Amino acid sequence: MKRITVLLADDHTLVREGLRKILEMERDLEIVGEAEDGRQAVAMVRRLRPEVVLMDIAMPLLNGLEATRQVLKAVPATKVLILSAHSDDAYVTDAAESGARGFLLKQTSSRDLCLAIREVRQGNTFFGASVTARLQIRDPQALDRGEAPGKKTNRLSSREVEVLQLIAEGLPNKQVAAELGVTFKTVDKHRQNLMAKLDIHDIAGLTRYALAEGIIKGDLRGDPLR
């Protein structure tokens, strides 16, 4: 029997250990790797080509939503399933917009988790029961289309989101440049573009925006990201 290959992406070691124990009990599932931040997840997907990625949202260096976009661009055949402690509708919408095939809360049963992995591997969508109920109220046809309702257009490029997250996490331009493998001038240009696009003109403002959009951890949406 060919097993479904799965990559775990979560910055909490205990969470990854718990997921591994659950999934290793299933004969048709195989854990091929673990990533502790979004950038590592993208790199491991490129190398390991897992069929499914279990992706947390709030991770350092690169958040799970932007990591999802980069994963699907690098390896379109990989399916991403978001597994988060946060149930805000906005996060579900953002997850669908990023290309994720499903969204589960971390209190989901192990049975539903394994079922979700099998479903998204087949190309289907899978949203947890509570999430599904809310989405069907807002847009009954959304799930049939394989998306969450109210999708928005992301005004920022993938690289701009990366730069924004690192700046908001407190890294100076020189360190951002080193992390991304680009020049100081390139980072400065991205920072200027961010400020112009968002009409925000200081680092504190960019940080508040990153918090509000769930790009970094915070509590501006009413609940903690984690």
JOGI-V436178 format. One line per field, one symbol per residue. psi: psi as a letter, one per 30 degrees, with the letter a starting at -180 (. if undefined). burial: # if it has 9 or more other ideal C-beta (glycine too) atoms within 8 Angstrom, else .. A space follows every 10 residues. Layout:
psi->???
burial->???
//
This chain:
psi->kklkkkkkjk fjeeeeeeee eefffkfgkk kflkkgleee eeeeeeefhl ekkjklejll ejleeeeeee efeeiffkkk jkjlfkgkee eeeeeeefgk flkklfgkle eeeeeeeeee efglljklee eeeeefeejf feeffhlllh klkjfkleee eeeeeeefgg kleeeeeeef hlleeeeeee eeeeeeefhk gleeeeeeee eeggelkagf gfllf.
burial->...####### ....##..## .##.....#. #.######## ######.### #########. ########## ##..#..### #########. ########## #####..#.. .######### #...####.. ##.###.#.. .##...###. #....#.#.# #########. #.#.###.## .....###.# #.###.##.# ....###### ##.###.#.. #...#.
//
